[in-house]
Amino acid sequence: MTGLSVLTLVKNRALHLDRLIEGLDRSAYRPLELIIVDMSDEPVEPRSRGGFPTTTVPLAAEGLPLAAARNLAAERARGDRLLFLDVDCIPTTGLAGRMDEALRDEDALVCAEVRYLAADAVHEDWTETGLAEAARPHPVRDFPTSGRRYETNAGLFWSLTFGIRRDTFARVGGFDEGFEGYGAEDTDFGFRCREAGLPLVFIGGPGSFHQHHGVYDPPLQHFEPILENARRFRQRWGFWPMEGWLKAFAERGLVGFDGATLERLRAPTPQEIQNARKTGDARF
């Protein structure tokens, strides 16, 4: 079916999902549908359904099986163009139309800019103008102010807000479900798209706003899957992903990591995990 399907994943973030739907409902371009893959401990019931068909697909799994969840969302989509939105992203009114236009123009992997909000930035009566004034760009993600830019570094693929044609997603093989849980599944997808000859395009203009949530640095709560996924990625591509996190694990005596080998030494303690949680208004 011709049209743009919007896809998102949720695990215990009902309020973030409500705001995503509200933002999408304000869109100047009406999407064909919204597909929600729900991994929550208890089924999420969105407060707002939006002015478009919404399908919730349950996925019972431990952890955060991002690759499998994204593939399931794409499988259930009816549109021939796909917009993936992380559940903590509020789309601008122009995002859906801008992404649909980009995907109609070119067979590409298309990323839109995500700007980050402080903890108290979103209120019940939020406006896009207010969010735009409060949001800050990511410090290491450079997007054009308008038009499009072709990015040669596939490692800069950003999965928070991206689009791809449905047939192309299937041709690439979707996300590799051998990456179980959190970490590197999106970077691997970016590189496999490059190997398939798909350009990586950063578009300027309307994007999305990232809603604040707790951040761990390093993400010790995902320690085990990060190790396994890092090894899988290196075996395929010949270098380590998430190297900053692996070095941080090594500094804490959790792993042995010398740039060539990665050895698990012990699991982080609950206190170490708690200590890694950023306090205050950390956005990144």
C-alpha positions in Angstrom: 0.0 0.0 0.0 1.3 3.4 -0.9 1.9 5.7 2.1 4.1 6.2 5.2 3.8 3.9 8.1 5.2 5.1 11.4 6.8 2.5 13.7 7.7 2.7 17.4 8.7 0.4 20.2 7.7 0.8 23.8 8.7 -0.8 27.1 7.1 0.7 30.2 7.1 4.3 28.9 3.4 5.1 28.5 3.8 8.8 28.9 6.5 9.1 26.3 4.2 7.1 23.9 1.3 9.4 24.5 3.4 12.4 23.6 4.7 10.7 20.5 1.2 10.0 19.4 0.1 13.6 20.2 3.0 15.0 18.2 2.1 12.7 15.3 -1.5 13.7 15.5 -0.5 17.3 15.0 1.4 16.4 11.8 0.8 18.5 8.7 1.1 15.2 6.8 -1.2 12.4 7.9 0.6 9.0 8.1 -1.0 5.9 6.9 -0.8 4.2 10.3 1.1 3.9 13.5 2.5 0.5 14.5 3.4 0.0 18.2 5.4 -3.0 19.3 4.8 -3.3 23.0 7.5 -5.0 25.2 6.1 -3.6 28.4 5.7 -5.7 31.6 2.0 -4.7 31.5 0.3 -3.8 28.2 0.5 -0.1 27.5 -2.8 1.6 26.8 -2.2 4.9 24.9 -4.2 7.7 26.3 -4.5 9.2 22.8 -5.0 7.1 19.7 -4.5 9.9 17.1 -6.4 10.5 13.9 -4.9 7.5 12.1 -5.2 3.7 12.4 -3.1 2.4 15.3 -2.0 -1.2 15.8 -0.4 -2.5 19.0 1.6 -5.7 18.6 2.7 -7.4 21.8 6.2 -8.8 22.1 6.9 -10.9 25.2 10.6 -11.0 25.8 13.1 -10.4 28.6 15.5 -7.4 28.2 15.3 -5.1 25.3 15.2 -7.0 22.0 15.5 -4.0 19.8 16.4 -5.8 16.5 13.5 -8.2 16.8 11.1 -5.5 17.8 11.9 -3.3 14.8 11.7 -6.2 12.4 8.3 -7.1 13.8 7.1 -3.5 13.4 8.2 -3.5 9.8 6.6 -6.8 9.2 3.2 -5.5 10.4 3.4 -2.3 8.5 1.2 -1.8 5.4 2.9 1.3 3.9 5.7 1.1 1.3 7.7 3.8 3.2 8.7 3.4 6.9 9.4 6.0 9.5 11.0 4.6 12.7 10.6 6.7 15.8 12.0 5.9 19.2 9.2 6.1 21.7 11.0 9.0 23.5 10.9 11.2 20.4 8.1 13.7 19.8 7.8 14.3 16.0 7.6 17.9 14.7 4.6 18.7 12.5 6.8 18.6 9.4 8.7 15.4 10.0 6.3 12.9 8.5 5.9 14.9 5.3 9.6 15.6 5.0 10.5 12.0 5.5 7.9 10.8 3.0 9.2 13.2 0.4 12.8 12.1 1.0 11.9 8.4 0.6 9.8 9.0 -2.5 12.7 11.0 -4.1 15.5 8.5 -3.3 16.1 4.9 -2.2 18.2 5.7 0.8 18.6 5.3 4.6 17.4 8.7 5.8 18.1 10.2 9.3 16.4 13.3 10.6 17.8 15.4 13.4 16.8 14.8 17.0 17.1 17.7 19.5 17.2 17.0 23.2 14.9 18.3 25.9 15.5 19.0 29.6 13.6 17.0 32.3 10.9 19.7 32.8 10.5 20.8 29.1 7.3 19.0 28.2 4.0 20.1 29.9 0.4 19.1 29.3 0.0 22.3 27.2 3.2 21.9 25.3 3.7 23.6 21.9 6.2 22.9 19.2 7.5 26.4 19.4 8.2 26.0 23.1 9.9 22.7 22.6 12.1 24.1 19.8 13.2 26.9 22.1 14.1 24.5 24.9 15.7 21.8 22.8 19.5 21.4 22.2 21.3 19.7 19.3 23.3 16.6 20.0 27.0 17.6 20.6 28.4 15.2 18.0 25.6 14.9 15.5 25.9 17.4 12.7 22.8 17.9 10.5 22.3 20.4 7.8 19.9 23.3 8.5 18.0 22.5 5.3 18.3 20.2 2.3 20.2 17.0 2.6 23.7 15.8 3.2 25.2 12.5 2.1 27.2 10.9 5.0 30.0 8.6 4.1 30.5 7.2 7.6 28.0 4.5 8.1 28.8 4.4 11.8 26.9 7.7 12.2 23.6 6.1 11.3 21.2 7.3 14.0 18.2 5.0 14.8 16.2 7.4 16.9 14.4 8.9 13.9 15.0 7.4 10.5 13.2 6.3 7.3 13.7 3.6 4.7 11.5 2.1 2.0 9.8 -1.1 3.1 11.1 -3.2 0.1 14.6 -2.0 0.8 14.4 -2.8 4.5 13.5 -6.4 3.4 16.3 -6.5 0.8 18.9 -5.5 3.4 17.4 -8.2 5.7 16.2 -5.9 8.5 18.0 -5.7 11.7 20.1 -8.7 12.6 18.3 -10.5 15.4 21.6 -12.2 16.4 22.1 -8.9 18.3 20.1 -9.7 21.3 19.2 -6.9 23.6 20.8 -3.4 23.6 23.9 -2.4 21.7 25.4 -2.2 18.2 22.3 -3.6 16.4 21.7 -0.2 14.8 25.4 0.4 13.9 25.5 -3.0 12.2 22.3 -2.1 10.3 24.0 1.1 9.1 27.0 -0.8 7.8 24.9 -3.5 6.1 22.9 -0.8 4.3 26.2 0.6 3.1 27.3 -2.8 1.8 23.9 -3.1 0.0 24.7 0.2 -1.8 22.3 2.3 0.1 23.3 5.9 0.7 23.1 7.4 4.2 21.3 10.7 4.0 21.0 13.3 6.8 18.1 15.7 6.1 17.7 19.2 7.4 14.5 20.8 8.6 11.8 19.1 10.7 13.0 16.3 13.0 12.0 15.3 16.5 12.4 16.2 20.1 14.0 13.7 22.5 12.1 13.5 25.8 14.2 13.4 28.9 14.7 10.1 30.7 17.3 8.6 33.1 20.7 8.0 31.6 23.5 5.6 32.7 27.1 6.3 31.7 28.4 3.8 31.0 25.2 1.8 30.5 26.0 -0.9 33.1 22.3 -2.0 33.1 22.9 -3.5 29.6 26.4 -4.9 30.5 25.9 -8.5 29.3 24.2 -7.8 25.9 26.7 -5.1 25.2 29.6 -7.6 25.5 27.9 -10.2 23.4 26.9 -7.8 20.7 30.3 -6.1 20.6 31.9 -9.5 19.9 29.4 -10.3 17.2 29.9 -6.9 15.6 33.7 -7.3 15.6 33.6 -10.7 14.1 31.6 -9.4 11.2 33.2 -6.0 10.6 36.8 -6.4 12.1 36.6 -3.6 14.7 35.0 -2.9 18.0 31.8 -0.9 18.3 30.9 1.0 21.5 34.6 1.2 22.3 34.1 4.1 24.8 31.8 1.9 26.8 34.1 -1.1 26.7 37.0 1.1 27.9 34.8 2.4 30.7 33.9 -1.2 31.7 37.7 -2.0 31.7 38.4 1.0 34.0 35.9 -0.5 36.5 37.6 -3.9 36.4 34.6 -5.5 34.8 36.4 -6.6 31.6 39.8 -7.0 30.2 40.0 -5.0 27.0 43.2 -4.1 25.1 41.7 -3.2 21.7 42.4 -6.7 20.4 40.6 -9.0 23.0 37.6 -8.6 25.2 37.4 -10.7 28.3 34.5 -10.7 30.8 35.9 -10.6 34.4 32.8 -10.0 36.5 29.3 -8.5 36.4 28.7 -5.0 37.8 27.2 -4.8 41.3 23.8 -3.2 41.8 25.6 -0.3 43.5 27.9 0.2 40.5 24.9 0.3 38.2 23.2 2.8 40.4 26.4 4.9 40.6 26.5 5.1 36.8 23.1 6.8 36.6 23.5 10.5 35.8 21.9 12.9 38.2 20.3 16.2 37.6 19.3 17.4 34.1 21.7 15.4 32.0 20.3 15.3 28.4 22.9 13.1 26.6 
